[in-house]
Amino acid sequence: MLDPDRLAPDSSDPPVGDVMREEVVFCLPSTPIDAIAKLLADNELPEIVVLLDQFPVGYVATHDILDRLIAGDVLIAGSDFAFRPSKTEVVASDVMRRPALQVDETRRVSEVVALMAQHGRQLALVLHENATPVGMFTARDLADFRLEVMRVDPTAHD
């Protein structure tokens, strides 16, 4: 039996592909963690996906870098690859956690948020047909989406 509620698009719970950032900020396993810290700060991200040949192999969270900084394993000297090479030997693969949280672009926002909460994650990598990374979804993206829904329909609650 067909459920008409599942057939009609729900503007308050769209596919994550409609709400995600259409960019993928990532690093390689060989990226020094001072450069990762800069990527995280520049893009206002709590964690970053580690890709190898466009395949997600893990992620690095802000607190992983802070732990190494506090331990004295990392010298943050403003590495930007082009002008100032890294002064640390600690790279993404040294602190990387597995697996990266991956979701298909057709998953509903509510499902992705539930997965993020269940796994204690702050970023989901959005894939096209469960293969190619096409974007990212973070708590900030959710907040921006909810604010837009409230701007368009002030009576909307959820």
Backbone torsions as a table, in degrees:
resi	resn	phi	psi	omega
1	MET	NA	136.9	-179.9
2	LEU	-82.7	139.0	177.9
3	ASP	-103.8	109.8	-176.6
4	PRO	-62.0	-26.9	178.6
5	ASP	-67.6	-29.9	179.6
6	ARG	-82.3	-20.1	-179.2
7	LEU	-83.2	-35.7	-177.6
8	ALA	-78.5	135.3	178.0
9	PRO	-64.9	141.5	-179.4
10	ASP	-108.7	109.0	-175.7
11	SER	-66.1	-21.0	179.1
12	SER	-88.0	-8.1	178.4
13	ASP	-143.6	67.0	-177.0
14	PRO	-76.4	172.8	171.5
15	PRO	-62.0	144.2	-178.2
16	VAL	-60.7	-26.4	177.7
17	GLY	-62.6	-22.4	178.3
18	ASP	-83.8	-13.5	-172.5
19	VAL	-117.3	-20.5	-173.3
20	MET	-64.3	164.8	167.2
21	ARG	-76.2	130.2	-177.9
22	GLU	-88.4	46.1	174.5
23	GLU	-146.2	157.1	175.6
24	VAL	-124.6	107.4	174.3
25	VAL	-86.2	124.1	-174.7
26	PHE	-145.4	171.0	171.7
27	CYS	-134.0	171.2	176.4
28	LEU	-99.6	162.1	176.2
29	PRO	-57.5	-26.7	-177.8
30	SER	-91.1	1.9	-179.0
31	THR	-70.9	126.4	177.2
32	PRO	-61.6	145.9	-173.3
33	ILE	-74.2	-16.3	172.7
34	ASP	-69.8	-34.6	175.4
35	ALA	-69.5	-35.4	176.9
36	ILE	-64.9	-41.2	178.1
37	ALA	-58.2	-40.4	178.2
38	LYS	-66.2	-43.1	177.4
39	LEU	-60.5	-43.5	178.9
40	LEU	-61.4	-46.4	-178.8
41	ALA	-66.9	-47.2	-177.6
42	ASP	-61.9	-31.0	-176.6
43	ASN	-105.5	6.5	179.2
44	GLU	50.6	52.6	-178.5
45	LEU	-113.2	143.9	176.1
46	PRO	-84.9	-18.1	178.0
47	GLU	-156.2	165.1	-178.2
48	ILE	-136.3	144.0	-179.8
49	VAL	-82.6	140.4	174.9
50	VAL	-101.7	120.3	-179.6
51	LEU	-113.2	146.2	173.0
52	LEU	-134.8	115.1	-175.6
53	ASP	54.4	44.7	-179.4
54	GLN	64.2	13.2	178.6
55	PHE	-109.0	127.2	179.4
56	PRO	-70.2	123.7	-179.4
57	VAL	-111.7	-6.8	179.3
58	GLY	165.2	-163.2	178.6
59	TYR	-152.1	159.9	175.1
60	VAL	-124.1	128.5	178.9
61	ALA	-99.9	155.3	179.6
62	THR	-52.4	-44.4	-176.8
63	HIS	-65.6	-24.5	175.7
64	ASP	-65.4	-39.5	178.7
65	ILE	-71.0	-43.4	179.3
66	LEU	-61.1	-39.6	177.6
67	ASP	-59.3	-43.1	-179.8
68	ARG	-70.8	-34.8	177.9
69	LEU	-65.2	-46.2	179.2
70	ILE	-62.9	-37.2	179.4
71	ALA	-72.5	-9.2	179.7
72	GLY	84.6	13.2	-178.8
73	ASP	-83.6	-10.6	-172.3
74	VAL	-131.4	136.6	172.8
75	LEU	-111.6	113.2	178.8
76	ILE	-87.2	108.6	-175.9
77	ALA	-123.6	18.2	176.8
78	GLY	79.0	33.6	178.7
79	SER	-59.0	134.1	173.8
80	ASP	-135.7	19.8	178.7
81	PHE	66.1	-52.7	-172.5
82	ALA	-73.2	-43.1	-173.6
83	PHE	-110.7	-34.4	-178.1
84	ARG	-129.0	108.8	179.3
85	PRO	-67.4	157.1	179.5
86	SER	-62.7	145.9	176.6
87	LYS	-109.2	11.7	178.4
88	THR	-118.1	150.4	178.3
89	GLU	-99.6	-4.6	179.3
90	VAL	-78.8	125.4	-178.2
91	VAL	-119.4	172.1	-176.3
92	ALA	-51.9	-43.8	-176.9
93	SER	-63.7	-20.8	178.4
94	ASP	-75.1	-25.6	-175.6
95	VAL	-121.7	-1.2	-175.0
96	MET	-63.4	141.1	173.9
97	ARG	-108.4	157.1	179.5
98	ARG	-127.7	153.0	-11.5
99	PRO	-91.2	165.1	170.5
100	ALA	-70.0	142.2	177.8
101	LEU	-77.4	118.4	-176.1
102	GLN	-120.4	135.9	178.1
103	VAL	-136.7	150.1	176.3
104	ASP	-77.0	146.3	-177.5
105	GLU	-62.1	-16.0	-179.4
106	THR	-88.2	-9.2	178.7
107	ARG	-64.2	143.7	178.2
108	ARG	-71.8	148.3	179.3
109	VAL	-53.9	-44.2	-178.6
110	SER	-61.0	-36.1	178.3
111	GLU	-67.9	-41.7	-179.0
112	VAL	-67.2	-41.9	178.2
113	VAL	-61.7	-42.2	178.5
114	ALA	-63.1	-41.5	177.2
115	LEU	-63.2	-43.0	179.1
116	MET	-61.5	-43.6	179.0
117	ALA	-65.3	-44.3	-178.9
118	GLN	-59.7	-37.7	-177.0
119	HIS	-97.7	1.8	-179.6
120	GLY	62.9	38.5	-175.3
121	ARG	-111.2	156.0	-178.5
122	GLN	-117.3	1.7	-179.7
123	LEU	-148.9	135.2	173.9
124	ALA	-118.6	130.9	174.7
125	LEU	-82.8	126.1	-177.0
126	VAL	-98.4	127.8	-176.4
127	LEU	-113.6	148.7	172.4
128	HIS	-92.6	122.5	-179.2
129	GLU	51.5	40.0	177.2
130	ASN	55.9	27.8	-178.8
131	ALA	-136.7	-56.1	-172.8
132	THR	-97.3	123.9	175.9
133	PRO	-63.6	127.8	-179.6
134	VAL	-123.4	-7.6	180.0
135	GLY	177.9	-175.3	179.9
136	MET	-135.5	154.6	177.1
137	PHE	-133.6	126.1	-180.0
138	THR	-127.6	172.6	176.7
139	ALA	-59.9	-34.0	177.7
140	ARG	-63.9	-40.4	177.8
141	ASP	-63.1	-38.9	176.9
142	LEU	-63.0	-45.4	179.5
143	ALA	-62.1	-43.2	177.7
144	ASP	-61.1	-41.8	179.0
145	PHE	-63.1	-47.5	-179.3
146	ARG	-62.7	-39.1	177.2
147	LEU	-63.2	-40.3	178.1
148	GLU	-65.0	-42.0	177.6
149	VAL	-60.2	-43.9	-179.8
150	MET	-67.8	-33.3	178.0
151	ARG	-66.8	-42.6	-179.2
152	VAL	-73.2	-40.9	-178.6
153	ASP	-135.0	90.5	-176.9
154	PRO	-60.7	-14.7	179.5
155	THR	-89.1	-5.7	-178.5
156	ALA	-73.0	127.6	174.5
157	HIS	-130.5	147.1	173.8
158	ASP	-176.0	NA	NA
